[in-house]
Amino acid sequence: MGDAGIWPSEIRLLEAGRRLRVSFEDGSSFELSSEYLRVRSPSAEVQGHSPEERKTVGGKRNVAIIGVEPVGNYAVRLDFDDSHRTGIYTWPYLHELGVGQDEDFALYLRELEAKGLDRDRPGER
């Protein structure tokens, strides 16, 4: 199944915006923490314009999602309580985050440690 077949059947905020459940028509379903979604935001502010420019963002352990807004039929914009709201999360990107979340979050924790950052103190490098 290509990206065209990745279509959500439900998107629901849980735990006062601390988690987002995304269920897809293919039967897959993922619960993604707001911290994970925030630090892996597809925005240029976080991702930069190349892999070398991607920032590691610390201090987001307690961030919450305060809004989920549709963007056409292909994505949602997530509004976070730290004022970040520029990431457009396409359905394939949300699916990719769900499939790889355990490995990717472990990588994020290693990046924080390597850069002298942590999940509780704001900062980015």
C-alpha positions in Angstrom: 0.0 0.0 0.0 1.5 3.4 -1.0 1.0 6.7 0.7 -2.3 7.2 -1.2 -3.8 4.4 0.8 -2.9 5.9 4.2 -6.1 7.5 5.4 -7.2 8.2 8.9 -10.5 6.8 10.3 -10.2 8.6 13.6 -8.1 11.2 15.3 -8.7 11.7 19.1 -7.0 13.7 21.8 -6.5 11.8 25.0 -5.3 12.6 28.5 -6.0 16.3 28.3 -3.9 16.7 25.1 -1.0 14.6 26.3 -1.6 11.9 23.7 -3.1 11.7 20.3 -4.7 8.5 19.0 -4.7 8.1 15.2 -6.5 5.2 13.7 -6.2 4.4 10.0 -8.5 2.6 7.6 -5.9 -0.2 7.2 -6.7 -1.1 10.8 -3.5 0.3 12.3 -3.8 2.6 15.3 -1.2 4.5 17.2 -1.1 6.5 20.4 1.5 9.2 20.1 2.6 11.4 23.0 2.4 15.1 22.5 6.1 15.4 23.4 7.0 13.0 20.6 4.8 14.8 18.1 6.2 18.2 19.2 9.9 17.2 18.9 9.3 15.5 15.6 7.2 18.4 14.2 7.5 18.6 10.4 7.9 22.4 10.6 10.9 24.1 9.1 11.6 25.5 12.6 12.4 22.0 13.8 13.4 20.1 10.6 15.4 22.9 9.0 15.8 22.7 5.2 18.1 19.7 5.2 18.8 16.7 7.5 21.9 18.5 8.8 19.8 21.5 9.9 17.3 19.4 12.0 17.1 20.6 15.6 16.9 18.5 18.7 14.4 20.2 20.9 14.5 19.7 24.7 12.2 20.6 27.5 9.0 19.3 26.0 8.1 16.4 28.4 4.9 18.2 29.6 3.8 19.9 26.4 0.1 19.4 25.5 -1.8 19.6 22.2 -4.5 22.2 22.5 -5.9 22.0 19.0 -6.2 19.8 16.0 -7.1 21.6 12.8 -7.7 19.9 9.4 -5.6 21.1 6.5 -7.4 20.1 3.3 -8.0 16.4 3.1 -4.4 15.5 3.6 -3.2 16.6 7.0 -3.8 18.2 10.3 -2.0 21.1 12.1 -1.4 20.5 15.7 -1.4 23.5 18.1 0.7 23.0 21.2 0.5 24.9 24.5 4.1 26.2 24.0 2.7 28.3 21.0 4.2 26.0 18.4 1.6 25.6 15.6 3.5 25.6 12.3 3.8 21.8 11.7 1.5 20.2 9.1 1.3 16.5 9.9 0.2 14.6 6.7 -1.5 11.3 7.1 1.6 9.4 5.8 3.8 11.3 8.2 1.6 10.5 11.2 1.5 6.8 10.1 5.3 6.8 9.8 5.7 8.4 13.3 3.4 5.7 14.7 5.2 2.8 13.0 8.6 4.0 14.1 7.8 5.7 17.4 9.7 3.3 19.8 12.9 3.4 17.8 12.6 7.1 16.9 11.9 8.2 20.5 14.9 6.2 21.7 17.0 8.0 19.1 15.6 11.3 20.3 16.6 10.5 23.9 20.2 9.7 22.7 20.3 13.0 20.7 19.3 14.9 23.9 22.0 13.3 25.9 24.6 13.8 23.2 23.8 17.5 23.0 23.6 18.1 26.7 19.8 18.7 26.6 17.0 17.0 28.6 13.3 16.5 28.5 12.5 19.0 31.2 14.7 22.0 30.4 13.9 24.1 27.3 16.6 24.3 24.7 17.6 23.2 21.2 20.7 22.4 19.3 
